[in-house]
Every structure is written in C-alpha cells, then in structure tokens.
Amino acid sequence: MTNSGSSALDVAIQAMGWKPGTRVATPTLTFPTTISPIVKYGMIPVFVDADETYNANPFQLAELAESGVDYAVLPHMVGNTLNPAVWTMFKETIEDSCDALGSKFGPQLAGTFGTISCFSFYGAHHLFTGEGGMTCTKNTALYDKMLSIVSWGRDCLCRPAEDNVCGKRFDVKVDGVDYDHKYIASNFGGNYKPLDLCGVLGNIQINKLERFTEIRKRNFNYLYNYFQDIQDIVTLPKIVTGADPSWFAFPITLRKGNRKEITGRIEKRGVQTRLMFAGNITRHPCMKDVPHEKPFPLDVSDSVMANTFMVGLNQTVTPEECHKIATVVKEEVTK
Ligand SMILES: Cc1ncc(COP(=O)(O)O)c(C=O)c1O
C-alpha cells in the first residue's frame, strides 16, 4: 500500500528502472499522474490518442510496439477495462488501474494484466481510505524493490512495527562496516507509506467490495438506460467489447450545446460534475518544454477535452440520488 495512486505510479516506474531517454507509450487522455513519473524520471512519453471507449487506441499502440517502443503505462479509463491484447505487445507495462478496481475482461480482473499495476483509494474510488493507493506485481524482485522504495529505499523489508524479521538485523555489513540492516540503503527511495489508519479503512472496506461493485453497476445501468432517448444530443459511454467494467464515474460527451453552460446549470441544481481528467495532456502548461512525441492525430482527446463531462455513480450514491442526477442531467442537456 502507498499513500496515493499517484505515489503508486511513481514507485512503480522507479522500480522498473527504465533508463532516462527510454520511449514509453501512453495516452494523452488520462489523469496527469499517469504521465508525470515518465517525465520526472527522464523518459520520453510517446502519445497515442484515445478511441471511442476513452481508452488508449489499441491500433496506435500496436504501431508503436511494432516500431520498437518496448514499454507502456496504460490506464483503464474511468473503469472501462482496456482491451487485453495491448498488454502483450510490450516488454514491460505499468497498468494504471486507479479507476478500475473490480473491472474485468472476461473472468480476469483489472490489475492483473500489467507487469506492475497501480490502484487509487482516493475519494469516489472503489475503495476509499481518505488518501491511499497500492502497487501489485507477480514478480518477486519488483515486489521487494517496491517495498524498499516505499520505505526510504532501505534494504530491510520489515514492515512498520516489525523488527528483525530476517533475524540478521545486526549481522550485516555495508562496504565492510558492520551495520544495522534498517539503515542500509539499497535504493534511492522515498516515503510513500500510507497511514496505518488508511490501511485499516481499506481492510474493512475490501470485504464490501463486491457490494460496492454491484451498486456502481446498478447506478451505471440506471443512467445508461435513462439517457437512451437523448443520444442525438449526447454520446453514451461505449463499453470495450468483452469487458465487464466497474465504472469510476459516468462519462457523457455532448454532441451539441455548450459544456460550460450546461455543467454550470447542472451544478447549480446540486449535482456535481467533473471533466475527464486532462482531456489532452499535451495542451496543458506542465508539458511546456517537455520532450515528447505525438505521432498520431489527437482528435478524440481534443473532443473529450472540449465536450465531455462526468457525473458520480459511486457506492454512496443511492437510487434516489441517482434518479436526481439522471433527471437533472437530462433536463439540462436537452434545454
Ligand atoms: C487514472 C488515474 N491515475 C492516477 C490517479 C491518481 O490517484 P490518486 O488521486 O490516489 O493520487 C487517478 C486519480 O483519480 C486516476 O484516475
């Protein structure tokens, strides 16, 4: 566990040890911290556009993989499980599952596809622990390295409140000097540890995850059915073929109307809205002077940036609240 999903992504990319200058495939349409560790650690983001599922365009990813891009950091956008074909195209991948705990493709859960996967437990996520995140991997060397990086980079893998689990704490040397294992630095890590309290909240909630997933699906289906007759005005989310998503939020893309005015009216009636994260990250101030590649047109990301908004459907949204969200949105987009 880490103290956020962003920390999880940061730790994951440090553990991978991809060299500065390495080209890393990633989409423009995502949360900024999917990309920030790529940039911070000196790699070059090679951007693909999204497709109509809001996920990274798999054909563009395939082109990059064929042309020699070996690494990728890829999200399941707002919970819509990414086409699993993409994970095997690259040598190593980081799966940004921050929005997708409980989402599946066939029987396989999001978070089990990438070399390392990352989750967020921030508010409105599938579990919420105040702040919190997690990295997962089946690779034991990467697992140990991530434990070290999360806890200051130390060699000793004792968890907080544990001591001398290896039984050799005072029986190790560093560069010939007898040393306490707790203070041997095997990595330049950081302090990405969560509060114990966050872990407690997560442990309690994880027993309720199935029910939370059902509520999210119930709310998604309610909104999806309610908006069926306004598809000349809005584009409804397109589920990846074969996917069984546990949606993070309900995305709506306007075919007509002014988003700022519409979401302003919706907000005034007590229904909160969100934009789909960065839209097209390459248009944000953080990208100024950052080396990157944009080999494809970014029409979908640009359209999402201009026309998409999201409403809530998380496990705290009751059927009555969901009905209110549905009616307010329908009334305002059709005005
Ligand atoms: C796709 C994605 N990646 C990363 C994050 C960052 O997670 P956190 O807010 O826990 O830092 C988020 C946050 O919602 C997200 O949606």
The ligand as an SDF file (V2000), in Angstrom:
LIG
                    3D

 16 16  0  0  0  0  0  0  0  0999 V2000
   -6.2890    7.0300  -13.9670 C   0  0  0  0  0  0  0  0  0  0  0  0
   -5.7750    7.6230  -12.6840 C   0  0  0  0  0  0  0  0  0  0  0  0
   -4.4810    7.5070  -12.3770 N   0  0  0  0  0  0  0  0  0  0  0  0
   -3.9830    8.0200  -11.2410 C   0  0  0  0  0  0  0  0  0  0  0  0
   -4.7690    8.6850  -10.3420 C   0  0  0  0  0  0  0  0  0  0  0  0
   -4.1610    9.2680   -9.0990 C   0  0  0  0  0  0  0  0  0  0  0  0
   -4.6210    8.6770   -7.9100 O   0  0  0  0  0  0  0  0  0  0  0  0
   -4.5360    9.4970   -6.5210 P   0  0  0  0  0  0  0  0  0  0  0  0
   -5.6010   10.5390   -6.5710 O   0  0  0  0  0  0  0  0  0  0  0  0
   -4.8270    8.4740   -5.4620 O   0  0  0  0  0  0  0  0  0  0  0  0
   -3.1880   10.0690   -6.4290 O   0  0  0  0  0  0  0  0  0  0  0  0
   -6.1280    8.8500  -10.6160 C   0  0  0  0  0  0  0  0  0  0  0  0
   -6.9870    9.5730   -9.6600 C   0  0  0  0  0  0  0  0  0  0  0  0
   -8.1950    9.5750   -9.7080 O   0  0  0  0  0  0  0  0  0  0  0  0
   -6.6600    8.3000  -11.8060 C   0  0  0  0  0  0  0  0  0  0  0  0
   -7.9440    8.4370  -12.1280 O   0  0  0  0  0  0  0  0  0  0  0  0
  1  2  1  0
  2  3  1  0
  2 15  2  0
  3  4  2  0
  4  5  1  0
  5  6  1  0
  5 12  2  0
  6  7  1  0
  7  8  1  0
  8  9  2  0
  8 10  1  0
  8 11  1  0
 12 13  1  0
 12 15  1  0
 13 14  2  0
 15 16  1  0
M  END
$$$$
